[in-house]
């Protein structure tokens, strides 16, 4: 595991490639390693696994479509991927009725 300082340096190094002024404007930072926070593991289902599978299934008429329930959490791509999954599930359900 990288230290907080190492993680911040990683962000500054790579972010500066897009935003060259980043280092000059940087004052302080903080980084959290979500899997190490008890009872948390972050803001999403943490990738493929039982939680993701459960959240991805319809529960009656309830469907969850969100970046948090995708392979790309916290990204627009994940939200779109999840929305398409839900549309396909609904379309499949309507086709069976």
N, C-alpha and C positions, 0 to 999 in steps of 0.2 A: 504494500500500500504506500502510495506517495504521501508525503507530508502536505499540510495545507499550503506551505510556501511553494512546494514543488508543483502542486495543482494550479496555483495562481500564476506561477511562472509559465506553465504550459499554456494557459489561456492568453497571457500577455504575448508570448512568443507567436502563437498562431493568429491571434486577433490582430496583432500589429501588421500582419501581412495584408490584411484587408483595410485596417484603419491605422495607418502609420503614426498618427498622433496619440494612439492609445497609451503608450508608456509615459509620455509627457503629461498626460491628463490623469493618470492613475495616482490615487492617493492611498487607498487601503482596500483590503478585500477580506473575504471570508469564504470558506468552502466547507460544505457538509457532505460527508459520505453517508448517504441515506441508509444503506443496508446495515450500518453500525448503530443507527438510532433505534433503541428498543421500541418494539410495537409499531414501527413505521414502515420501513423499506421503501419509502418514497411516495410519490403522488400518483402512482399508477400500478398496474398489475404486475410489473416487473417481468415482462416478456412472456414467452410461451410457458405454459404450465397449467396446473389445475385451476388457479384463480382466473387466468385469462380465458380458459375454455369455458368456465362457468359464466363469466360476465359476457362472453360472446354469444351465448345461446339465448334465444327468446324465452321469456317466462310468460306464457299465455300471450297476451297482446302487448307485453312490455319488451321493447328492444333497446339495447344500449348501443348508441353510436357515438363514439368519442375518441379523440386521439389517445386518451388514457387507456382505451381498450383496443390497442393496435400494436403492431410490431414496431411502430415509430412514435412512441409517446412524446407529447410536448411539441410535435411538429405538425404543420398543416397537412403534410403527406399522410400522417397517421390518421388525422381526422377524416380526410377524403377516403382513405382505404377503409376505414371503419364504416363510413356512410355507405359506400358501395356494398360492403358485406351485409349491412342491414337491409338495403334495397333488394339485394338478391334473396335474402331470407324471406322478406315479405312477398316478393314476386313468386318464390317457390311455394309459399303457403297459399297464396291466392290461386295459383295454378292447380293445387290439390283439392280445392273446394269445389 
